[in-house]
Amino acid sequence: NLVEIDLLLCGSHTVAVSPDMLRPANGSVRYLVCVVRDSAPKQREIYHLPLRERLKPIRIPLRPADQDVILDLQPLIDRCYQTGRYWQTDYTRPLPQPLNAEDTAWATALLQQAELL
C-alpha cells in the first residue's frame, strides 16, 4: 500500500497520479492525498483538501483482510504547528506563489485573529 500526502502550497504536486486527477472541477483545492492499495495497484483514491477547510480524515489501508484505519490529519498538523517554531515565521513576507484574493483575505483574517500579523 502507498499513501501520499501532498500539503505543498506551490510547485508541482508530489503524488503519483495523472494531472487530470489532481484538481476537482471548481479548482479550489490546494492539497491532496493519494491512496494506492496493493490489492488494486492501478486504482487511486484521491482526497481533495481545500485550503479553507479543516483537513479531512483519510482511510489508511492495511492488509487486505484488515479494515482500514482512519487517520485524522488535522490534529497532526495542529500538533506540528504547536510544537514547531512557527511563531518565528514572518507572515508579512509574500508567498512564493501568491494566493488568490479570496484565499488571501481568509488567511489574513486568520493570522490577525491569531495576532500573527
N, C-alpha and C positions, 0 to 999 in steps of 0.2 A: 504494500500500500504506500501511497505517496500523498502527502498533504502539503500544499504550498500556500503560504500566507504572504500576500503582497500588500504591504502597508506603505509603499513608496508614494510620495506626493507628486514626484515628477520623474521624468525619464521613461525608459521602456519598462513595461511590466515584466516580471520575472517568472511568471507561470508558464508552463508548457502547454499552451492552447493556441488555437488559430486566432488571428486578430478579430475575426467576426464574432467570436465568443466573448471578447473582452468587455464590451460595453453593451448595456441594455439600450433599448430604443430611445429613452429620454437622455442618455449620455451624461447623467449627473453622478455617476459612480466614480470614485477616486480609488477605492481599494477593492481587492477581491481575494477570494480563496478558491483554490482548485483541488479537488479530491479525486484521486485515481485509485480504484480498487484493483487489487491483484486478480480478483476473480473476473474483472471486466476491464482489461487494460486499455481498450480503445475508447471507453466512455469516460466522460469528465463530468463531475458535479461542480458547478460554478456557483459560488456565493458572491453576489454583488453587494458591496458595503458602501453605501452613500456617506459622504463626508459629514453631513449634518445630522446623522442618526447614530444612535448607540450601536456598537458593533453587535451583530447577530451571533447567537450560539451556532456552532458548526458541528457536524457529525464526523467523528473520527473513527474510521473503520479499524477493526482488529482482525482476528482470524475469521474466516468465513462462517464458522459455527457460533461465533460470539456476536452479541449485539453491539451496535455502535456505541461509543462513549460520546456524550455531549460535552463539548468544550465551549465554555462561555468566555469569549475573547475579551470583552470589555473589562472585567475585573483584572485580567492580566495586564492590559495596557494601563489601567489606572494605577496598578501597583508599580509598574515600571516608571510611570511619571512621578509617583510619590517618592520612590527610592532613588531615582536618577537625579542628576544635577540640573534639572530643567529651570530652576529658579535663576540659573546663570545665563539662560538664553536671552538674547536681545531680540525681543519680539517686535521692535520697531524697524529692524532691518528687512528689506524686501526679500521675498521668497525667490529662489532660482527660477521657478515657473509661477507667475502670479495667479492667484485665484480669480474667478470671475467676480463681478460686482456683488452679487448676492452672497456668495461664499465669503467674500472679504468682509462684508457688513456683519455677517453672522460670527465670523472668527473674531473680529474686532470687539463685538459686544461681549463675547465670552472672555476675552483677555481683559477687558475693562472690568467686568464683573469679578474676575479673579484678582484684580488690582495688579496685573502684569503689564499694563500699558499706562 
